[in-house]
């Protein structure tokens, strides 16, 4: 039984360098289905709403964008805003298969995709908002502190982390569900490992303190078993 009192150091297969594209792409499609079923997009969309319903121009950067599913959700939620009213988006991911997978999907209005270390990525315009989903549990604590400091420096208006809550209930549920319903070995192995590598509220409070961030940073729990961290630096213009 995993020790849920601390983050697991077990590696995810998805992070290995030698995964064939077809298997990786199939994994991303499967994860998108899981995200729909577990209401995983809702916290990010809810947090973004005030900016997406404002009239100001926005540049949104999705860190570790995977198959681009979050940007597609934003484009489907606010199609006019993305296509016509000055909101541009870019997804950045270190794995080149992510860009290929994202660009293979019907996502013409959902931004562009780049292969890069997001901490070293230099876009051609200032970044207003940084979002990430299911990224931070892949990182060490030290890397998470660096990532939050980078977002605090780079994002002019705010940033949002959407990730998992480390808890036995989601661990055993997803472990059983993926064993029964998924044929992809990456999902069958990594889904439960992701929960074991994830966070409690105390973990986030400690990491926020280590990063030296101020009281604008909030930690919120969302049903079912999402822990999200956010910072609003500049309120949207109505």
C-alpha positions, 0 to 999 in steps of 0.5 A: 500500500502506498504511503499517502503521508508523502508524495511518491517518488515512483516514475510515470511511464509517460515521462520516459523518452522512448515511448512510440508516438502512436502509444503516446497519442493514444494515451493522451486521447484516453486521458482526455476521456478521463478528464471529461468524466472526472470534471477535470476542466471545470476548475480552470474554466471557472477561474478563467471566466472573468478574463474570458468574459472581459473585453481586454486582449489576452495571451494565455500560455498553457504549460505542459499542454499535452495533447492540447485538450485544455486549450480546446476546451477554452475555445469551445467554451468561448469560441467568439472570444478566442476567434474574434475578440483578442485572445491568443493561446499557446501550448508549450510542452517538452515532449515533441509528441505532444505538439504532433498529437495536439496538431492532429486534432480538430483544433484550428481555433485553439491556439498554437503549440510549441516544443520547449522547456516552458521555463526557457520559452520566449513568446513574441508577446507578454504573457498575461495568464499561465495555466497548467493541468496535471503537470506539477505532479510530474515535478520534484518539490524543488522544480515546483518551487521554481515553476511557481516563481517563474509564473509569478514573474512571467504572468502579468495578470495571474496563474492557475495550477490544476492538479490532483489531490493525494488521497486513498479514495481516488488512488484505488478508484482510478487504479481499478477503473483503468485496469478494467476499462483501458488497454493503454499500458501508460494509462493503466500504470500512470493513472494511480501513480499520478495520484500517489505523486500528487498533493495535499493542501499542506504540501501546497502551503509548504511549497508556496512558503518555500517559493516566497509567494504572498497571500494572493496565492490560494489553494482550493479543493474541487470535486472530485479530488482536485487541488488547485493553486492560483494567483490573481495579480491583476483583476480583469477589466469589465 
